[in-house]
Amino acid sequence: MELNDQSKNYLLETARWATILSIIGFIVIGLLIIVSFSVGSLLANSPYSELGISPQVLSITYLIIAGVYFIPIFFLYQFGIKTKNAIDNDDSDLLTFGLKKLKSHYKFIGIVMIIAFGLNILLLLIGMLTAAFV
């Protein structure tokens, strides 16, 4: 299989947008990390400080979210950079690696969505059972 110029242009544009989106994702991860370290002091001085949620639990939660979010963003970044380099250098091995990272990105997102959907169904069932027996 050989890519024509239009296919290369589409891939190049996709790679550029993927790089931009991944850089924005890295910025969001940085903000999540900053928030995770400052949530304790913000919550301590808040009128909502008596909600029963520990500031340490919130900090750890934000760090876990940032860590999980890092994985697909890193895959997306690798796709963007490797694919752009592959098209610039006409390197099919590099393009294959970039497309592999795009596959990994979508596979990770798919698995997270399946887990989130399953947890939502489970919580819905627990809520319905709780409401039925109360």
MODABEL-V830748 format. One record per pair of residues at least 6 apart in sequence whose C-alpha atoms are under 7 Angstrom apart, sorted by the first residue. I is the first residue (numbers start at 1). J is the second residue. Records with the same first field share a line. If there is no record, write none. Layout:
I=J  J
This chain:
8=87
12=84  87
15=79  80  81  83  84
16=80
18=76  77  80
19=77  80  81
22=73  76  77
25=73
29=66  70
32=62  66
33=62  63  66
36=59  62  63
37=59
39=55  59
40=55  56
43=49  55
72=105  108  109
75=101  102  104  105
76=101  102  105
78=98  101
79=98  99  101  102
82=94  95  98
83=94  95  98
86=92  94  95
